[in-house]
Amino acid sequence: MPGRLIPNRSLTKAELDDIGAKLGALNAEENDSKMAAAAAMAAGRDMQKDFTKMLRDALRIHWSRGPLVGKLETVDEEGRALPLCLGLVEAEKMIDRAIPLFGPPGRERNGSSSAIRSRR
């Protein structure tokens, strides 16, 4: 969008391809693990022997995939950075919102020092 400040960085074609390749490799590895587990269960093998390795691999894939997917969500298909925080700056007026206290529903704090400023 012309004239808008976009604080996150765009990705080059090489970076975009690298992230896509890493994500594809993780997805393929996850599918291979699922197929191997299903084959072992169908064969009647005791899965307790392989549980630790399978759990370790599943956690590694899960935690490795998150940052890659998160990075892809900040750019478009060509790698250009997307504006992620639109709306607050364009607000027409500011309004005060009360913070609910612990206790019965409907009970709110009073006074300007306990209000959250939000834009609408």
Phi, psi and omega in degrees: 000123181294140176081001180255140175279124177243108189288337181273163188266144174283162178250145174284167179299321180295317179295319179297317178294321180296316179296317178298321179293317179297318179295319177297320179295318178295319179296318179295319179296321178295316179296320177298318179296318179296318180292321179295320179294318179295320179294320179293320178292322179293328179280352178083018179288149177283115185280350180295332180292327183259004187299314183298316179294318180294319179294315179300315180294319180295318178293319178298315180295316181299311184284339176278330182287324185306306180297327179293314179295319178299319179293321179293334179285347181267356181229162176271191185295334180267358179094004178284139181297141178259144174287121188260345188236047179280151174120311185291318183291327183277006184298143181281321180212159177263140177232153177265138176242135178280146178266124179292141176270168171290145179130204183295148179299146179092348180276126182230159174286151177248157176100155184285337182288343181251017180258148176268134176271124175227155180257140176227000000 
